[in-house]
């Protein structure tokens, strides 16, 4: 009987593909987080803050 393959193992092509996805998502997230807030969104946050405290 052949040895059973561990589906959680990160070796071979599957592991490399998952690593590629993780790197891509990390780069996307980092890019979005580093962008400044649009002025319209910041204005909305300020208005909501004033209405919530008033």
N, C-alpha and C positions, 0 to 999 in steps of 0.2 A: 504494500500500500504506500503511495507517495506521501511525503510529509505534508501536513496541512499548512496552508499559507495564512499568516496573520494579517487580517484586513487593516489593522491599525499600524502596521509596519510602514516606515517612511523611507523605504529603499526602492530603488528602481525608478521607472518612469512615473509611477503614480506619486511618489514622494516629491520628485522634482517638480511635477505639475502643481501640486499643492503649494509648494514653496514659492513658485512663480506667482500664483494667485495671491498669496499672502503678501508678497513684496509689492505687487501691483496695487493692492488695496491699501497698504500702508502708505505708499507714495501718493495715492489719490487723497487719502485722509489728511496727510501732512500738508498737501497743497491747498486743500480747502480751509484747513484751520489757520494757515498763515495768511490768508486773504483778509483784508480789512472788511468791516461791515459796510454795506452800502448805506449811503446817507439816508435814504428813505426808511430803511429798516431801523437805523439808529434813532431817527425822529419818532418812529412809531413806538419804540421802547421807552423813550423819554415821555411821550404822551401817556402811555399806559402807566408808567411809574407815577406821574403826577395825579392821574385819576384815581389810582389805588391808594395814594396817601392823602387825598383831599377830602 
